[in-house]
Structures are given as structure tokens and as C-alpha cells.
Amino acid sequence: MTKNLIKSQAAEVDPTTGKQRNTLRKNYWSVNIGRHVVFYTFTDTEIRIQRVLHGSMNVAGLQ
């Protein structure tokens, strides 16, 4: 269920509307989808999901 929700919403996202997360990793972006934070990178032709965390997890631990 969550995987399908993330995939369907990611297909509709303009990647630049997410939040830049360059303090975590270079060219990282994130968007909240439901109770999850989806971290991604993108190019002109694709959005690549790098990591999905539950919103209760410590994002600072990614560094």
C-alpha cells in the first residue's frame, strides 16, 4: 500500500517543489508523503528515490 502511494505521488511531483537537503547529501531533495519522508535525486529525465524513512525517524542520522 505505502509503496504504491509513494510511486503514484512521485509520478505527479515536480522535483523542484520538494525541500533541498544538501546539508545531508549533495543534490538530495525530500518530500513528505503520508507518514513518510521520501529522499530523492533527479536529472532532466528521471527522479531516483534514494531512501524512504518513516516520519518518526531521525533524519539527522543520515549524515
FISE-528704 format. One record per residue: x, z, y of N, C-alpha, C, O in turn; residue in three letters. Coordinates in steps of 0.02 Angstrom, whole numbers, padded with zeros to 5 digits, always signed. Each point is the difference from the previous one (the first is absolute). Layout:
BEGIN
XZYXZYXZYXZYALA...
***
This chain:
BEGIN
+00041+00000-00060-00041+00000+00060+00043+00000+00063-00008-00043+00043MET+00055+00091-00038+00042+00004+00060+00043-00063+00007+00008-00025+00055THR+00018+00000-00110+00042-00060+00002-00039-00059+00028+00025-00037+00042LYS-00086+00028-00065-00041-00055+00024-00018+00008+00074-00002-00049+00037ASN-00011+00111-00016-00015+00013+00071+00060-00018+00043-00008-00032+00052LEU+00067+00053-00072+00061-00015+00037+00011-00075+00004+00015-00027+00053ILE-00022-00007-00109+00011-00072-00001-00049-00037+00044+00019-00046+00037LYS-00082+00065-00039-00050-00035+00040+00009+00013+00074-00008-00046+00041SER+00026+00107-00022+00010+00014+00071+00066-00028+00025+00005-00020+00058GLN+00046+00019-00100+00064-00029+00021-00007-00074+00014+00035-00026+00044ALA-00078-00007-00079-00010-00072+00011-00031-00014+00068+00007-00055+00027ALA-00041+00104+00001-00034-00008+00064+00040+00025+00059-00021-00008+00058GLU+00079+00038-00070+00038+00034+00052+00047-00048+00035+00036-00039-00032VAL-00036+00041+00098+00053-00032+00039+00058+00049-00004-00006+00056+00025ASP+00062-00074-00055+00054+00048-00012+00025+00035+00062+00027+00055-00005PRO-00034-00085+00063+00025+00032+00061-00047+00052+00028+00016+00033+00050THR-00075-00024-00080-00045+00053+00023+00015+00067-00031-00027+00051+00021THR+00071-00051-00072+00021+00063-00030+00046+00038+00046+00013-00020+00057GLY+00013+00076-00082+00045+00042+00038+00072-00015-00021+00016+00002-00060LYS+00027-00017+00108+00070-00011-00017+00031+00065-00023-00012+00053+00029GLN+00052-00057-00082+00033+00059-00030+00075-00010-00005+00030+00019-00051ARG+00000-00048+00102+00072-00013-00002+00042+00063-00004+00059-00003-00017ASN-00088+00061+00033+00037+00063-00008+00008+00018-00073+00044+00039-00018THR-00087-00067-00025+00005+00013-00072+00045-00051-00033+00046+00018-00037LEU-00060-00081+00049+00039-00055-00027-00007-00060+00046-00051-00008+00034ARG+00101-00034-00033-00001-00059+00043-00058-00046-00019-00010-00014-00059LYS-00026-00010+00108-00056-00047-00008-00058+00028-00042-00039-00039-00027ASN+00033+00105+00023-00056+00031-00036-00059+00006+00046+00007+00015+00060TYR-00066-00026-00086-00063+00010+00035-00046+00040-00046+00012+00003-00060TRP-00063+00028+00088-00048+00035-00042-00070-00008+00028-00011-00014+00059SER-00037+00022-00104-00071-00002+00018-00035+00051-00046+00017+00006-00058VAL-00066+00029+00086-00040+00046-00040-00059-00038-00030-00036-00036+00034ASN+00029+00044-00100-00056-00030-00036-00030+00055-00043+00030+00023-00048ILE-00090-00002+00067-00031+00056-00035+00044+00062+00007+00018+00018+00056GLY-00002+00014-00111+00042+00060+00001+00074-00016-00010+00040+00045-00010ARG-00023-00108+00013+00069-00020-00014+00034-00031+00061-00033-00027+00045HIS+00098+00032-00045+00041-00033+00051+00038-00055-00037+00037+00013-00047VAL-00046-00074+00069+00032-00058-00031+00058-00021+00044-00009-00016+00059VAL+00069+00016-00087+00060-00022+00035+00015-00071-00020-00003-00017-00060PHE+00020-00025+00108+00011-00071-00015+00051-00030+00046+00016+00027+00053TYR+00008-00084-00074+00041-00044+00042-00035-00068-00001-00043-00012-00041THR+00062-00031+00088-00032-00066+00000+00046-00052+00029+00046+00014+00039PHE-00061-00076-00059+00033-00059+00028-00055-00045+00026-00058+00019+00002THR+00077-00079+00017-00051-00048+00024-00049-00021-00055-00055-00022+00015ASP+00076+00029-00078-00042-00026-00054-00027+00053-00048-00042-00016-00042THR+00065+00079+00047-00025+00050-00048+00003+00070+00029+00040+00016+00044GLU-00083+00026-00071+00002+00072+00011+00020+00031-00066-00032-00013-00051ILE+00085+00052+00051+00024+00031-00062-00011+00075+00004+00029+00035+00042ARG-00071-00009-00086-00012+00072-00003+00060+00033-00033+00019-00018-00056ILE+00011+00065+00091+00060+00033-00023-00015+00066-00035+00033+00019-00049GLN-00083+00016+00075-00015+00067-00027-00070+00020+00021-00023-00018+00055ARG-00011+00055-00098-00066+00028+00016+00004+00075-00014+00016+00021-00055VAL-00032+00018+00107+00001+00073-00008-00069+00028+00016-00036-00025+00043LEU+00019+00078-00078-00061+00036+00019+00013+00033+00067+00055+00022+00014HIS-00106-00019+00028+00007+00027+00068+00025+00071+00003+00025+00021+00052GLY-00031+00017-00106+00022+00070+00000+00075+00006-00013+00028+00055+00005SER+00005-00110-00023+00072+00003-00015+00041+00000+00064-00024-00022+00052MET+00085+00045-00057+00045+00006+00057+00034-00067+00012+00044-00020-00037ASN-00064-00014+00090+00028-00065+00017+00073+00006+00021+00040-00045-00013VAL-00021+00101+00044+00069+00009+00022+00048+00000-00059+00060-00014+00009ALA-00084+00028-00069+00043-00001-00059+00023-00069-00021+00041-00006-00046GLY-00065-00046+00078+00021-00068-00016+00069-00016+00025+00032-00047-00024LEU-00008+00084+00072+00065-00016+00031+00056+00009-00049+00058-00012+00018GLN
***
